[in-house]
Amino acid sequence: MSIAYKRESTIAALHRANDEMEVGRKNGDLLAVAQADAAFHRAFVENCANQYLTESYDIVSGRVIAILTRISMALGDIRARAMNEHLAIITALENGNASKAKSILSSHIMKSLVWFDLACKEGLLTTPHRSKEFPYADLTLEKEP
């Protein structure tokens, strides 16, 4: 939908977000990575000219980002793989293949559900887990007492 309305601005926003993700990942800045990942996905919503979709996305996106960040801290750098998928989506869009981009994006989103399911089964979303790769490994989604 965003490609039909604002092709160039959507692709530019996707590139910008993916580049920011890479910088954050290289710097070990998990917050910057999470924010850039959110910006990548929000680029589609922002450019689709559908206010209801944008508002709905804003309601749920913060929680999804928090969960994905927690999963990434527990399971390792899953966002590095996500960035490769982001690049494949961008390339498909640049080549005018919106259906391929949609297919890759759908698979990309479904993988998040797989990671979430794995993290739930392993109890990774309720207890702190240490990770050598991330400085924020003590964070949990539980409220402090």
Residue pairs with C-beta under 8 A, 6 or more apart in sequence:
1 44
1 48
1 49
1 50
2 10
2 43
2 44
2 45
2 46
2 47
2 48
2 49
3 10
3 93
3 98
3 101
5 47
5 48
5 49
6 47
6 49
7 93
9 47
10 43
10 44
10 47
10 93
11 90
11 93
11 94
13 39
13 40
13 43
13 46
13 47
14 40
14 43
14 86
14 89
14 90
14 93
15 90
16 39
17 36
17 37
17 39
17 40
17 43
17 86
18 36
18 40
18 83
18 86
18 87
18 90
20 32
20 35
20 36
20 39
21 32
21 33
21 36
21 37
21 40
21 79
21 82
21 83
21 86
22 83
23 29
23 32
23 36
24 30
24 31
24 32
24 33
24 35
24 36
25 33
25 77
25 79
25 80
25 83
28 133
28 134
28 135
30 69
30 72
30 73
30 134
30 135
30 136
31 136
33 72
33 79
34 65
34 68
34 69
34 72
37 65
37 68
37 79
37 82
38 61
38 65
40 86
41 61
42 57
42 61
44 105
45 53
45 54
45 57
46 54
48 54
64 112
66 141
67 116
67 119
67 125
67 141
68 78
68 79
68 112
68 115
68 116
70 119
70 124
70 125
70 139
70 140
70 141
71 78
71 115
71 116
71 119
71 124
71 125
72 78
72 79
72 134
73 129
73 131
73 134
73 136
73 137
73 139
74 119
74 122
74 124
74 125
74 129
74 131
74 137
75 115
75 118
75 119
75 124
76 131
76 133
77 133
78 115
82 108
82 111
85 104
85 107
85 108
85 111
86 108
88 104
89 101
89 104
89 105
89 108
92 98
92 100
92 101
92 104
93 101
118 124
119 125
125 140
125 141
126 140
126 141
126 142
127 140
128 137
128 138
128 139
128 140
129 137
130 137
130 138
131 137
